[in-house]
Amino acid sequence: MEKVLVLGSINIDFVSFVSRYPHPGETLVSNDFGIFQGGKGANQAIALAKLDVPALMLGKVGKDTLSDFALSSLQESGVKITGITKSQKISTGSASIWVNAQGQNSIVIYPGANGEVDEDFIAQHEKFFDDASWLLIQFEVPPKSILLALKFAKKYGLKTVMDPAPVREVGNNDIWELVDYLLPNEIELRELTNTENILKAIRILKSRGVKEVIVKLDKQGAGYEDKGTFNLFPAVPVEQVVDTTGAGDCFVAGFLYGMIQWEDIPRAIKIANLTASYSIQKKGAAISFPNKSEIDWKKLE
């Protein structure tokens, strides 16, 4: 199977499960608490590995106990970690997450060592681009590093997938013409284009050079534009939403798995919806992602 090079963040998530979000100045007692593997890059690499897709992680962690947790989590999931280095100055990235009774989350991120994934780091790891077929990238590392990685990807003939989260000003329109598949959610789509009209937003992004835009629409599912029409693929129903943390990452991995296997966008979106439906039924991000053998593939029929 084609290999995926994942460039992105590696975090540890500190998650509090609450009945509701606290008001300013208010102290709440949480119903439960957990420490989980996180970071969009690491999450997506783990989700791919659980789907039996060869994934190699490029990123940085700190020289601390949190890094040991992160590296062991990645390895145990089947992700290759030879592209990960340790910062001598900054701690491992982390996220403070609140999950309410409806399973919705609010997240505050401390970038930590992820901020040291600079252009020099990318250049030092150029050799890994020559041994992959896809580059998967997010916005949790510096924009200049993203641009250089995309340039290396095109130099070595890799197809590129970008999850533009968290949305940030990239400051260089050259990035967009190097992106084959862009997977924003509805909020990210609006912030990237300054319009709430989905079709108009997709056209704006394509005018910048993006080849295809797949829009994640939360409970509604996901869709893409084809011949002037937005095609929506409904979300897979579940009995109870427990925690949506990492569901978008699971979706991205499912989509990429589908594209590697079938090279068909509609089928890939259906697979992405299906894999994400498993993630939201458990607590945590990476720990909630399904193994390929757990998925009821008959639901695609």
C-alpha positions in Angstrom: 0.0 0.0 0.0 1.1 3.6 -0.7 3.0 5.2 2.2 1.9 8.5 3.8 4.3 11.0 5.3 2.5 13.0 8.0 3.9 16.4 9.0 2.3 17.9 12.0 1.8 18.4 15.7 2.4 15.9 18.5 0.6 16.9 21.7 -0.6 15.3 24.9 -4.3 16.0 25.6 -5.5 16.8 29.1 -9.3 16.3 28.9 -12.0 17.2 31.5 -15.5 15.9 31.0 -18.0 18.4 32.3 -21.8 18.8 32.4 -21.4 22.3 30.8 -18.7 24.9 30.2 -17.8 27.1 33.2 -18.7 30.8 33.1 -15.9 33.4 33.6 -14.7 33.3 37.2 -16.5 30.1 37.9 -15.0 26.8 39.2 -16.6 23.5 38.1 -16.0 19.9 39.2 -15.5 17.6 36.2 -17.3 14.3 35.9 -14.2 12.5 34.6 -10.6 13.3 33.4 -8.2 11.6 31.1 -4.7 12.1 29.6 -4.6 11.0 25.9 -2.3 11.1 22.9 -3.2 14.2 20.8 -2.0 16.7 18.2 -3.6 16.7 14.8 -0.6 15.3 13.1 -0.1 12.5 15.5 -3.8 11.8 15.6 -4.0 11.5 11.8 -0.9 9.3 11.7 -2.4 6.9 14.3 -5.7 6.8 12.5 -4.0 5.9 9.3 -1.9 3.2 11.0 -5.0 1.7 12.5 -6.4 1.4 9.0 -3.3 -0.5 8.0 -1.9 2.5 6.0 1.9 2.8 6.3 2.5 6.1 8.1 5.7 7.9 9.0 5.5 10.9 11.4 7.6 14.1 11.0 7.6 16.3 14.0 9.1 17.3 17.3 8.6 16.6 21.0 10.2 17.9 24.1 12.9 16.2 26.2 10.4 15.4 29.0 8.1 12.6 30.3 5.3 13.7 28.0 7.4 12.8 25.0 7.9 9.3 26.2 4.1 8.9 26.4 3.7 10.4 22.9 6.4 8.3 21.3 5.2 5.0 22.8 1.6 5.8 21.8 2.7 6.3 18.2 4.8 3.2 18.1 2.2 1.0 19.6 -0.3 2.1 17.0 2.1 1.2 14.2 3.4 4.7 13.2 7.1 4.9 12.2 8.8 7.6 14.4 12.2 7.9 12.7 11.2 11.4 11.6 10.6 12.7 15.1 13.3 14.6 17.0 13.5 16.0 20.6 13.8 19.7 21.4 16.5 20.6 23.9 14.7 23.8 24.9 10.9 23.4 24.8 8.5 21.0 26.3 6.2 18.7 24.4 3.0 20.4 23.0 -0.2 20.0 25.0 -3.9 20.7 24.8 -6.4 21.5 27.5 -9.8 20.2 26.5 -13.3 20.5 27.9 -15.9 18.0 26.7 -19.6 18.8 27.6 -22.5 16.5 28.1 -23.4 16.6 24.4 -19.9 15.4 23.5 -18.8 18.8 22.0 -15.4 20.1 22.9 -13.5 23.4 23.5 -9.7 23.3 23.1 -6.8 25.5 24.1 -3.4 24.4 22.6 0.1 25.1 23.8 2.3 24.5 20.7 5.5 23.7 22.6 8.1 21.8 20.5 5.8 21.8 17.5 6.8 25.4 17.1 10.4 24.3 16.4 9.3 22.4 13.3 11.0 25.0 11.1 12.4 25.1 7.6 15.8 23.7 8.8 13.9 20.7 10.3 12.1 20.1 7.0 15.3 20.4 5.0 17.1 17.9 7.3 14.3 15.4 6.7 14.0 15.8 2.9 15.0 12.1 2.4 11.7 10.9 3.8 9.8 12.6 0.9 11.5 10.3 -1.5 10.0 7.2 0.1 6.3 8.2 0.3 3.4 8.6 -2.1 1.3 11.1 -0.1 2.0 14.1 2.2 -0.6 14.8 4.9 -0.3 18.2 6.6 -2.1 20.5 9.0 -1.8 24.1 10.3 -0.2 23.3 13.7 3.3 23.8 12.5 4.9 27.1 11.2 3.6 28.3 7.7 7.1 28.5 6.2 7.6 24.9 7.1 4.3 23.9 5.5 5.3 25.7 2.3 8.7 24.0 2.1 7.2 20.6 2.8 4.7 21.0 0.0 7.4 22.1 -2.4 9.4 18.9 -1.5 6.2 16.9 -2.0 5.8 18.1 -5.5 9.6 17.7 -6.2 9.3 14.0 -5.4 5.9 13.5 -7.0 3.7 13.1 -3.8 0.0 13.8 -3.7 -0.9 16.3 -1.0 -3.7 16.5 1.6 -4.2 19.4 3.9 -6.4 19.8 6.9 -6.4 23.6 7.5 -6.8 23.6 11.2 -6.4 25.6 13.2 -7.1 28.3 10.6 -4.3 30.8 10.4 -3.0 33.5 8.0 -0.5 31.5 5.9 0.9 34.7 4.3 1.7 33.0 1.0 -0.7 32.1 -1.7 1.9 29.7 -3.2 0.7 27.2 -0.6 -2.7 26.7 -2.2 -1.5 25.7 -5.7 0.5 22.9 -4.1 -2.6 21.3 -2.3 -4.4 18.5 -4.1 -7.0 17.9 -1.5 -8.1 20.5 1.1 -10.4 19.2 4.0 -11.8 22.2 6.0 -14.8 22.1 8.2 -17.6 24.7 7.7 -16.0 27.2 10.1 -12.6 26.9 8.5 -14.1 27.2 5.1 -15.7 30.5 6.0 -12.6 31.9 7.6 -10.5 31.0 4.7 -12.8 32.7 2.1 -14.9 35.2 4.0 -18.1 33.8 2.7 -20.8 31.5 4.2 -21.9 30.2 0.8 -20.2 26.8 0.5 -20.1 26.6 -3.3 -18.8 30.1 -3.6 -16.1 29.3 -0.9 -15.0 26.2 -2.8 -14.7 28.2 -6.0 -12.6 30.8 -4.3 -10.2 28.1 -3.0 -10.0 26.4 -6.4 -9.3 29.8 -8.0 -6.2 30.0 -5.6 -5.0 26.7 -7.0 -6.4 24.0 -4.7 -7.4 21.0 -6.8 -10.3 19.6 -4.7 -12.1 20.8 -1.6 -13.9 18.3 0.7 -16.0 20.1 3.4 -16.6 18.5 6.8 -20.1 19.4 8.0 -20.2 17.8 11.4 -23.6 16.1 12.0 -24.7 16.6 8.4 -21.8 14.7 7.0 -19.4 15.9 4.3 -19.4 16.8 0.7 -17.6 18.2 -2.4 -18.3 20.2 -5.5 -18.7 18.4 -8.8 -19.8 20.2 -12.0 -21.2 23.1 -10.2 -23.2 21.1 -7.6 -22.4 20.4 -4.0 -22.8 16.7 -3.3 -23.5 15.9 0.3 -22.9 12.5 1.8 -24.8 12.2 5.1 -23.1 11.3 8.4 -23.4 7.8 9.7 -26.0 7.7 12.5 -24.8 6.6 16.0 -26.7 5.8 19.2 -24.8 8.3 21.4 -22.2 10.9 20.8 -19.7 10.6 23.7 -16.7 12.8 22.6 -16.1 14.6 19.3 -12.4 15.2 20.0 -10.3 13.9 17.1 -13.3 13.0 14.9 -12.1 15.4 12.2 -8.7 13.7 12.3 -10.3 10.3 12.0 -12.3 11.6 9.0 -9.1 12.8 7.3 -7.5 9.5 7.7 -10.5 7.6 6.5 -10.7 9.9 3.4 -7.0 9.3 2.6 -7.4 5.5 3.1 -10.3 5.6 0.6 -8.3 7.6 -2.0 -5.3 5.3 -1.7 -7.5 2.2 -2.2 -10.0 3.4 -4.8 -9.0 6.9 -6.0 -12.7 7.9 -5.9 -13.8 11.0 -4.0 -17.4 10.0 -3.3 -16.3 6.6 -1.9 -13.5 8.1 0.1 -16.0 10.6 1.7 -18.3 7.7 2.6 -15.4 5.8 4.2 -14.4 9.0 6.1 -17.9 9.4 7.5 -18.0 5.8 8.5 -14.6 5.8 10.3 -15.4 9.1 12.1 -18.7 7.6 13.4 -16.7 5.1 15.5 -14.5 7.8 16.9 -17.3 9.9 18.4 -18.7 7.0 20.4 -15.6 6.8 22.7 -13.7 9.2 24.9 -10.4 10.6 23.8 -8.9 11.3 20.4 -6.4 8.8 19.0 -7.5 6.2 21.6 -11.0 6.3 20.1 -10.0 5.6 16.5 -11.2 2.2 15.0 -8.9 -0.5 13.8 -9.7 -1.6 10.3 -11.0 -4.9 11.6 -13.5 -3.2 13.9 -15.3 -1.3 11.1 -18.6 -2.7 9.7 -17.8 -2.1 6.0 -21.2 -3.4 5.0 -22.5 0.0 6.0 -21.0 1.4 2.8 -23.3 -0.7 0.7 
